[in-house]
């Protein structure tokens, strides 16, 4: 009834409830810790808040200075594995990058919120003026923080993505790199913690949001009360005024509700990342941290981060519920009034209804209702899942070898001992008293590992480094001969070295497939040559072949010589499985042979260490840093650590329960049954036939064995002997399949006639052969190359002419220009120094011995020319009309990262951490990034304007033709040489040309189909075709709502 309506309480929201449960706690908490915020209240302590901001900057500034200036102090925290600590940092930095990106979005949303209220004049917020006054100050504070944060983070990232094994030439640089490898984790976590306290903590955003909401609600309440107390107003006018108040307040609450939902997603994302981060850190550092205090250094920052997120997330869940109740109350009270009593009430009510489109509960809040009932359930679910994950991790870790067995006086040989499982085995056996011979390929890397093991408590006097490469049978023979001269006995031989392969078929210089020789054939020869020393072991000797459970995937049909050395039938994983199956079968076969020869003091067994994340992945498809980062969570949470992987080999080498046990296969420190293939003697005969062909004959002074694939190559004669009377021999080779660029190795050996196990390389040369099939096609290749060079060079001129003709650069996106100029600066530096600098050319030849300089004179001319033309276009922007165009914040951030990367990376070659060639490679990567991203801003700019006016179509056509001719050149070259590997060997050239063509196609569609130019026939067409920068969709929607408010007031 009318009486009920007139007696209805106009205060449809409880201001005290808002004040008690929403505004005060968040505001006071943020105020006390000095979070930068927009201040509206008359608080006598506001000066203290301003001082707090600068006080909180002190630790970040100190961290920044410590990283850059005082970085020579390397004694901070000792980790057991430098290499693994660096690998772990890849994942740590990946997590930090994700959190930083998430926080950047949060910060950007905060800035957008301020702009929203700053420009929302139609709603006539009383708080708009103070927001405008503080907007510049808050931006400066954010800029200071993010500059320090990103500079420090980027510097850490560059330092930790260095190859420490090859390019550190001085003790000082080694110590510096070790310092960063050990301390960056701590600093990154502390900076993340500081980022949460300063910016990401929701109070940074919500203290502003809720204070505005509180201020406006209180203002509406006071304003409405004053008007309602006027007796001159009739009921209809009162109803209209209440409707206006409800509509405006509803919009404000709806927008705040939207922000709450978004922050909920942010907070849950951050908590999830921190939990995964903590589990991953625990999986690695639980074996390297020696005491509880050091463990707290790792986990306390993570606990603080999660705690800060949770204490903000829980109140927000209740705030969301309160705001929703307020909105429902407003809406219900609006609907109860009869619109017939007011002509304008329907308009106000429609505003309330349309405002509901901006309601947002967040992605996760839309799926899960967060309230006082669901939160305990979710916490229980998290605890249960965490417990299950902990049990799974414990299971993955496997059984530990904890027998107190002494290795005092034993002599041990371990292959592949410079990293991974081999290094952990060497450390354990050395601490048990054994003298360990660490067989490695790289002496420099092995010496660093010895120093690291010494720091971890090993006896340096019982660590021996010897060089041998399992992919070089001559190297294996030299090591065996050297070892026989040094040690009369051998107690334990652990054949551990191995590779996984990267998918490419490679033949060693001995003529065998790479994986086959590295994983099996080299170890087979080493075992055969060391049998005499093993027989002389006082208390029995043990041989351990580190195999893999993947040997079960090997099939009998794969054990054929033509399959092993056939490139067409080559597959990486079957090749790996075949080599591991050979190790298991050799263990069983050799145990039977030794028993037949009445040799019972030597046992040989094969073991499966488990799924272990080691450096073996660096020779596989996982060698890419990006791929390693992507798979890091899987490696860390579901793979064993290297120390856990060493347990089963140590069990087979030391356990007293295995005395006399031979020819078996063990996994998780217990025996596993062999597969039918491993028990098949006929299958092993195929292996045996291949094996004995690799042995060097010991009946002649000089003997050569050439192993080849009869399908392709025919060598006559295949075996011959050189003597002092006949020291020249001509051999005929037929069927060599030459590619576009082929090499023939010519190696001469000097053989010791008294000991055929000793040899010396006296000459090692190669012949480079350039092959093509048709002179006509070769001419077309050259012509197409000059065409794309000319088209890409000319592609910049149409834009210059168009700008000059229009005397305007409107329509040309400034983000595109900035990214483009950065790319060509890096490209010019790269080409000029690669072409003219002798030191860099020498470094290139040392790294790629058989390759020619990839930079030619036309590349240098092209880069200098394009840099000059790009500079002219940028100069035009300062003199011609540009309208209101400006560089976007996203481009500022992206460009700053590229520029800081290029500038700060100079530090690395200046201190001999990397060489100048690798620094130029960094610049080339920056150029690749700019090429793949520079066209995107222009495409989006055309889309927003619904016009291509100001963007020259000549640029697009020339660029498209250039990219097309570049790809045609590659295709013609592949046809002419019958070699299509260029698309895989040089994917950058093909990828850049192809991506440019795709962008050009988009531009052509925009120019000729989506936004064609219209002819102007009259003055009305001129008016309606004027380019207007349309606001975003959300702003447009709000503008339409605001228009209703304006009309209503008028």
C-alpha positions, 0 to 999 in steps of 0.5 A: 500500500501507499502508506507502507511505501511512505514508511519504508526506510530509505537507508537500505544499506547499513553504513555501520556494517560497511564501516565495521566489517569492510572499511576499517580493518583493511584501511587501518592494516594498510595504513599501519604498515605504510602501504602507498595509498590515496589518503582522504581522511583527516589523519594527523598521522598521515605524515608517518604513512608517507615516511613509511613508504620511503623507509620500506624502500630501503631494503629493496634499494640495499638489495639492488646495490648489493646485487650490482655493486657488492656482488664480489662477496660470494660466501653466503650459503653453500649448496652441494651441487652448483649445477643443480642449484642453477637448474633449480633457479630456472624454475624459481625464476619461472615461478617468480616471472608468473607471480610478477606478471600476475602482480603487474595485472593487479597493479594495472587494474589498480591504476585503471580503477583510479582512472575510472573514478578520475574520469567518471565525472557524470556520477559526480563522486565527491571523492574525485578531486582528491583522487585526481590530486594523488594520481600522479604521486601514486604513479611515481611510487609505483614506478620507483618500486617496479624499476628497482624490482625489475632491474634486480630480477633481470640482473639475477636472471641474466647471471643465472642463465650463463653456462658456467662450465665453459666460459669462466676463465678466472678464479674470480669469475668462478667465485662470482658465479658461484655466489649468484648460484647460491644466493639468488634464491634467497634474494628473489624470495625476499624481493617477492615478499617485499613486493607483496607487502608494498604492492600486491597485498590487496590493501594497496588496492582495497584501502582505496576502493573501500575508502571511496565506497565508504566516503560515497556511501556516507555522502549519499546518506547525508545528502539524501537525508537533508533533501528528505527532511525538506517538507516541500518535497512530495512523495514522488520527488522523494521517490525519484531522489531515492532511486537516484541514490540507489542507482549511483550506490549500486554502480559503485558497489557493483564495481567494487564487487567486480574488483573483489572477484578479480583479486580472489583469482589473483590471490588463489593463483599466487597461493597455488604458485607458492605451494607448488614452489615450496614443494619443489624447493623441498624436493631439491633442498631437503638433501642439501640443507644441513640444519633446521636454521638453514631450512627456515631460511628457505621456507619462512619467506614462503610461509609468510607469502601464503599467510599474507595472501590468506589473511587478506583472502578470507576477509574478502570472502566475507566482504563479498557476501556483505556487498552482495547482500547490500546489492540485493537489498537495494534492488529489492527496495527499488522494485517494490515502488510503483513506477506509476507514482513517478514519471522518472522513476522508471529511468532510474530503475533501468539504470539499476538493472543495466548496472548489473552487467558489470557484476563479476565474481571471479573465475574461481568464485563463479565455480566455488562459493566462498563463505564461512561454510565452504572455506573450512571444507576447502582447507580440509581438501587442501590438507588432504591433497597435500598429504596425498602429494607428500605420500606420492613424493615419498613413494617416488623418492624410493628405498634408501640404501642405509647399510653401514658398509665401509669401502676403506681401501677399495679402488673404484672407477665411475664413468660419467662422474662429473654430474648427476648420479655419478657424482653422488655415487663418487661422493658417497663412496669417497666418504666411505673410504674408497679411492675413486677414479672419476672418468669424465670428458671435460677436465675443467668441469671435473676439477670444479666438481672435485673442488665442490666435493671437497667443500662437502666433506670428501677427501681430496687425496682419494679423488682422481680425475681421468679423461675418457669419452665413451663415444671415442673407443681410442680414448677408452683404450688410452684410459684403460692402459693408463689405469693398468699402469697406476693400479694393480687391482680394481674393486668396483667398476660402475658403468654410469655414463650415458646420453638420451639423444636429441632425436638426430642420427649421429655416427661417431668417428668409430662408425657407430650410432652415438647412443649405442656407443656412448651407453653400451659399446664404450662400457663394453670395451672398458669392462673387457680391458679392465677384467685383469684388474678386477680379477686381482681384487682381494675381496672380490670385485663388482661391476654395476651397469646403470641401465634403465627400465626402458630396456623392457621396451626393446624388441628382438627385431631392433637387435640388427646391425642394419637397424642400429646404424641405419639413419632411415630406421633410426628412432631416438627412444628405441635406440636408447632402449636398445642400448640399455637392454644391451647392458642388461644382457651383457651383465647376464652373458658376462656372468655366464662366461666368467663362471665357465672360466672358473672366475667367481670373484667377479660379479656383474649386475644391472640396475635401474636408478629410477626416474631421475632428473639429471643432466642426461636431459641436456643432451635430449629434446629437453636441452632447450632452456624454455622446455626445461622451464616448462617441464620443471614442475614435472621433473621436480615433483615426480622425479627422483633427485640425483642423490635418490637415484644413486641409492640402487647403484650403491646397493649393487656396489656395496650391499653385503646381501649381494655377495656372490649374486651375479647376472641379475637386474635390480630396481628400488634396491630389490631384484626384478625379474628379467624380460624374455628378451634378456633371457634369450641367448639367441638374441644376444648373439646378434649383439655379440656379432656386432660387439666383436667387430669393434675389437682391435686385432692384437695379432698385427702391429697396425690394423684398421677396422672400417664400420659402415652401412652397406646400404650407402657406402662401399669401401675397398679394401675395408682392412689393410696394414701399413708397413715401412716398405708399403706406407701408402695405400689407396682406398676407393669409397663409393656411395657417399651421400653428399648434402648441400654442405658436406665434410670428409674427415681425414685423420692420420694415426701413429701406432706404437708397434710394441703396444697396439693399445697405444696410438697418437693422432698426428693430423686431423683435417677436413674437406668442405664440399659445396654441392648443387644439382642445377646451375639454373636453380642455383642462379634462381636462388641467388636472384630470389635472395637479392629480390627479398633483400631489395624488397625488405630494404625498400619497404620502409620508404612508402611510409616515409612518403605517406607521412610527408604527403599528409604532414601527419603520422596519425594512424601509425602506431608508436608502439610499432616504431619503438619496438622496431627501432630497438630490434634494428639497433640490436641487429645492426650491432650484431651484423657490424661486429660479426662481419668486421671485428676479428676477435668475434670472428675468431671466437665464431671459428673456435665454436663452429670449426667447420662453419663459415661466417653467417653474416655477409656484406649485404646483411651489414648494408641492409641493417645499417640502411633500415636503421637509418630509415627507421630513425627518419620515421621516428624524427617525422613523429616529432615534427608532423601532427600526431594527434593524441597518440602515445606509447602504451604502458605495455610497450614501455614495460616490454621495451624496458625489459629489452633495453635493460637486457641489452645494456646490463648484459655488457657486464658479462663479457666485460668480466669474462663470464661469457665471450663477446660472441655470446653477447651478440647472440643475446642481441640477436634474440632481442631482434627475434623478439621484436620481429615477432611482436612489432606488428601486433600493436599496429594490427590492434590499433587498426582494429580499434579505429576500424580504419587503416588510414595513416598506415601505408599499404606499400609497406605491407606489400613489399614486406610480403613479397620479401618474406615470400621470396625468402621462403622461395629461396629456401625451397629452391635451395633444398630442391637443388641440393636434395637437402631439406634439413635447412628448414630445421637447421635454420628455423629462425629465417624460415619462421621470421619470413613466414610470420611476417607473411602472416602479419602481412596477410592480416594487414591486407585483409584489414586494408581491402576487406574490413576497413576499405577507404571510402570516397567522400561525396559531401560534407556529411560523409566528411563528418561521419568518417572522421576518425574517433578513438573509441573507448573500450567496451566496458567504458562504452557501457559505462558511458551509456549508463552515464548518459542516462544519468545526465539526461535524468538530471536535466 
